[in-house]
Amino acid sequence: MKWTASTARGVGLAAVMLSMGVGLVLSGHEHVYERILPKDDTYYFVLGNSGQLRYHNVRSSSDTVVAFDTDRAFMLVEIVNSTLNFQVISRDGRTVDAGSLELLAKPMPEPKDPQASN
């Protein structure tokens, strides 16, 4: 199985992230750029094409919003209050993806006392 943000959501990591109040997942192991549809108010980005590029290696799914695998890119991120502004720029200066996303305030789980579990 190819490990992507979509498969990570399918194997239970999304449930863990949801239970921990995670609203944004940034990963980079895949050598491509991909923005995935949000699930349970959690946004998913894969930005791994800043290093070694895997040319034409995106395996888009129905969850893919934007995919880019023809050049290296980097991502600018600014968070102002609850708004995440982002711009993904290719090596030649083209904007690959950009937008503003509202990060929802999620309750943080109460910390568990490791001594209380026994």
ABEGO torsion letter per residue (X at the ends): XBBBAAAAAAAGAAAAAAAAGBABBBBAABABBBBBBBBGGBBBBBBAAABBBBBGABBBBAABABBBAABBBBBBBBBBEABBBBBBBBAAGBBABBEBBBBBBBBBBBBBBAAAAX
